Amino acid sequence: MGCIASRANIKGFAFEYMTSGRGMALGDPGPWLCSGMTGGVVYLKLYEELGLDIDALRRRLAKGAEVEVVPVNPGEDEKNIREMLTKYIDVLSQHEQKEEADAMRLLLRDWQLSFVKAVPKRK
């Protein structure tokens, strides 16, 4: 557990040089997160049982990244999370992955406790 890349689903540099849009990581985003990110928003799933709390996600930010990890809020964040998860649930359901779809439905219920977001720092 000392090497953050050892349990990463994304092997590094997730959302590198992102300039706009939305992204979501439902697992460990790996090291060097948001390197060079200047725009957009990335929603990050909290997995406290795996040690992925807000502080661990902040430690995964690339050195020198001009990004902050902050709580999500009702409004635009809720809209984005619901839209992205609903589309993912639809795909899972179409491919008969009921258990996975049900797990995503639980995230829709607890979206505000389940996610934080990475956004460029305000200047």
Backbone hydrogen bonds in HBPLUS format (Angstrom, degrees):
<---DONOR---> <-ACCEPTOR-->    atom                        ^
c    i                          cat <-CA-CA->   ^        H-A-AA   ^      H-
h    n   atom  resd res      DA  || num        DHA   H-A  angle D-A-AA Bond
n    s   type  num  typ     dist DA aas  dist angle  dist       angle   num
A0006-SER N   A0003-CYS O   2.93 MM   3  5.51 157.5  1.99 119.5 126.6     1
A0008-ALA N   A0005-ALA O   3.31 MM   3  5.01 171.9  2.32 105.2 105.5     2
A0009-ASN N   A0028-ASP O   3.31 MM  19  5.43 151.6  2.40 127.3 135.2     3
A0013-PHE N   A0031-PRO O   3.10 MM  18  6.55 147.0  2.21 147.7 157.7     4
A0016-GLU N   A0013-PHE O   3.20 MM   3  5.29 135.3  2.41 138.7 129.2     5
A0034-CYS N   A0014-ALA O   2.96 MM  20  6.04 163.7  1.99 175.3 176.9     6
A0018-MET N   A0015-PHE O   3.37 MM   3  5.44 144.7  2.50 129.3 121.1     7
A0017-TYR N   A0035-SER O   2.82 MM  18  6.19 156.6  1.87 149.0 157.0     8
A0038-THR N   A0018-MET O   2.82 MM  20  6.19 156.9  1.87 163.8 171.6     9
A0039-GLY N   A0018-MET O   3.27 MM  21  6.12 149.3  2.37 132.8 131.5    10
A0041-VAL N   A0021-GLY O   3.03 MM  20  6.54 146.5  2.15 148.8 158.9    11
A0023-GLY N   A0041-VAL O   2.95 MM  18  6.42 136.3  2.14 148.4 158.4    12
A0043-TYR N   A0023-GLY O   2.81 MM  20  6.15 166.5  1.83 145.7 144.5    13
A0025-ALA N   A0043-TYR O   2.89 MM  18  6.37 156.5  1.95 165.2 172.9    14
A0045-LYS N   A0025-ALA O   3.05 MM  20  6.27 162.0  2.08 177.5 176.0    15
A0033-LEU N   A0060-ARG O   2.79 MM  27  5.67 155.5  1.85 153.2 150.9    16
A0062-ALA N   A0033-LEU O   2.95 MM  29  5.19 160.2  1.98 142.2 136.8    17
A0037-MET N   A0034-CYS O   3.13 MM   3  5.14 167.2  2.14 124.2 121.9    18
A0042-VAL N   A0118-ALA O   3.05 MM  76  5.07 155.9  2.11 143.6 150.1    19
A0118-ALA N   A0042-VAL O   2.75 MM  76  5.07 155.7  1.80 146.9 155.4    20
A0044-LEU N   A0116-VAL O   2.82 MM  72  5.38 169.3  1.83 151.3 155.0    21
A0116-VAL N   A0044-LEU O   3.03 MM  72  5.38 150.6  2.11 145.6 154.7    22
A0046-LEU N   A0114-SER O   2.81 MM  68  5.45 169.6  1.82 150.3 152.5    23
A0047-TYR N   A0052-LEU O   2.94 MM   5  4.76 152.2  2.02 134.0 138.9    24
A0050-LEU N   A0047-TYR O   2.89 MM   3  5.41 151.8  1.97 115.2 124.1    25
A0052-LEU N   A0047-TYR O   2.88 MM   5  4.76 155.5  1.95 137.7 129.5    26
A0051-GLY N   A0048-GLU O   2.99 MM   3  4.75 160.2  2.02 101.3 106.6    27
A0057-LEU N   A0053-ASP O   3.04 MM   4  6.35 158.4  2.09 156.9 163.3    28
A0058-ARG N   A0054-ILE O   2.99 MM   4  6.23 149.5  2.09 141.7 150.2    29
A0059-ARG N   A0055-ASP O   3.01 MM   4  6.32 147.4  2.12 144.1 152.8    30
A0060-ARG N   A0057-LEU O   3.10 MM   3  5.10 139.4  2.27  96.6 108.3    31
A0061-LEU N   A0058-ARG O   3.15 MM   3  5.44 158.6  2.20 106.9 113.5    32
A0065-ALA N   A0062-ALA O   2.95 MM   3  5.21 159.7  1.99 132.0 130.2    33
A0121-LYS N   A0066-GLU O   2.89 MM  55  5.65 162.2  1.92 129.5 132.4    34
A0068-GLU N   A0119-VAL O   2.85 MM  51  5.64 161.6  1.88 161.6 164.3    35
A0119-VAL N   A0068-GLU O   3.01 MM  51  5.64 159.1  2.06 157.0 161.3    36
A0070-VAL N   A0117-LYS O   2.84 MM  47  5.50 156.8  1.90 160.0 163.4    37
A0117-LYS N   A0070-VAL O   2.84 MM  47  5.50 169.1  1.85 165.0 168.8    38
A0079-LYS N   A0075-GLY O   2.99 MM   4  6.19 163.8  2.02 154.3 159.4    39
A0080-ASN N   A0076-GLU O   2.90 MM   4  6.08 166.4  1.92 153.3 156.6    40
A0081-ILE N   A0077-ASP O   2.91 MM   4  6.06 175.2  1.91 160.5 161.8    41
A0082-ARG N   A0078-GLU O   2.92 MM   4  5.97 168.0  1.94 151.9 155.9    42
A0083-GLU N   A0079-LYS O   2.95 MM   4  6.05 161.4  1.99 148.2 153.9    43
A0084-MET N   A0080-ASN O   2.94 MM   4  6.13 172.6  1.95 157.7 159.5    44
A0085-LEU N   A0081-ILE O   2.91 MM   4  5.97 169.5  1.92 154.7 158.3    45
A0086-THR N   A0082-ARG O   2.89 MM   4  5.81 156.0  1.94 144.2 151.4    46
A0087-LYS N   A0083-GLU O   3.11 MM   4  6.29 159.8  2.15 146.6 151.4    47
A0088-TYR N   A0084-MET O   3.07 MM   4  6.29 154.8  2.14 144.5 151.8    48
A0089-ILE N   A0085-LEU O   2.78 MM   4  6.00 157.5  1.83 151.9 158.1    49
A0090-ASP N   A0086-THR O   2.98 MM   4  6.21 155.5  2.05 145.9 152.1    50
A0091-VAL N   A0087-LYS O   3.12 MM   4  6.44 156.3  2.18 145.8 151.2    51
A0092-LEU N   A0088-TYR O   2.91 MM   4  6.19 166.9  1.93 155.9 159.5    52
A0093-SER N   A0089-ILE O   2.85 MM   4  6.01 160.0  1.89 151.9 157.5    53
A0094-GLN N   A0090-ASP O   2.92 MM   4  6.12 156.1  1.98 147.3 153.8    54
A0095-HIS N   A0091-VAL O   3.16 MM   4  6.38 137.0  2.35 142.6 153.3    55
A0095-HIS N   A0092-LEU O   3.18 MM   3  5.23 132.3  2.42  95.1 107.9    56
A0097-GLN N   A0092-LEU O   2.88 MM   5  5.09 166.0  1.90 150.1 149.3    57
A0096-GLU N   A0093-SER O   3.03 MM   3  4.96 156.2  2.08 112.1 111.1    58
A0101-ALA N   A0097-GLN O   2.97 MM   4  6.21 158.6  2.01 153.1 160.0    59
A0102-ASP N   A0098-LYS O   2.82 MM   4  6.04 158.2  1.87 154.3 160.3    60
A0103-ALA N   A0099-GLU O   3.01 MM   4  6.26 151.0  2.10 142.9 150.6    61
A0104-MET N   A0100-GLU O   3.09 MM   4  6.41 150.5  2.18 145.2 152.7    62
A0105-ARG N   A0101-ALA O   2.96 MM   4  6.28 144.9  2.08 145.1 155.3    63
A0106-LEU N   A0102-ASP O   3.12 MM   4  6.47 145.9  2.24 144.9 153.0    64
A0107-LEU N   A0103-ALA O   3.30 MM   4  6.70 145.9  2.43 137.9 146.4    65
A0107-LEU N   A0104-MET O   3.09 MM   3  5.01 118.1  2.49  91.4 106.6    66
A0108-LEU N   A0104-MET O   3.11 MM   4  6.52 143.2  2.25 142.2 152.0    67
A0108-LEU N   A0105-ARG O   3.11 MM   3  5.03 120.7  2.48  91.0 105.8    68
A0109-ARG N   A0105-ARG O   3.24 MM   4  6.65 143.9  2.38 141.9 150.6    69
A0109-ARG N   A0106-LEU O   3.11 MM   3  5.19 123.6  2.45  95.4 109.3    70
A0110-ASP N   A0106-LEU O   3.14 MM   4  6.47 152.4  2.22 148.1 155.3    71
A0113-LEU N   A0110-ASP O   3.06 MM   3  5.55 135.1  2.27 113.6 125.1    72
A0114-SER N   A0110-ASP O   2.97 MM   4  5.96 130.4  2.22 150.1 164.4    73
A0114-SER N   A0111-TRP O   3.21 MM   3  4.98 135.7  2.42  92.0 104.4    74
A0115-PHE N   A0111-TRP O   3.26 MM   4  6.13 133.6  2.48 151.1 154.3    75
